[in-house]
Amino acid sequence: MGTQGEQFARAKANELPVSPKHAIEIARFIKNQDVNRALSYLNEVVALKKAVPFRRFNRNVAHKRGLVGWDAGRYPVKASKGYIKLLESIKKNAEYSGLDADRLVIVHAAANRGRGQKAFFPRAMGRATPKRRETVNIEIIVQEVQE
């Protein structure tokens, strides 16, 4: 094994066109989880089999079956696909760095709002109303655990 600094791998995605609230809830959920376990769970979220617990942005969010220790949740499919792509990338980064991809734990997961792209909705009578397309910056750091 290498030194302490070589036991980490990181991946970052800038300005993904997903909901910031969904991305923040997923980041909170997958932190401190095994990478393979997080990947399998997010694949089930995309298949609408399991829900992600919404702890902060849970106003008017319905209860979902199968959530342990929490009631409110949703199926953020688009954001989950972005996280799946990022977790696959981080596994490749870890393998390239010489880490064991089966013993990786997510030690840091953060999602922040990115730049908003301004556009307009065309409306009746020649008017227009502004709209903002939201983006998200996601960053994940994993560490190899010793058994």
Summary of the structure (lengths in Angstrom):
residues: 147
radius of gyration: 17.8
end to end distance: 12.8
largest distance: 68.4
contacts: 416
relative contact order: 0.26
helix: 36%
strand: 32%
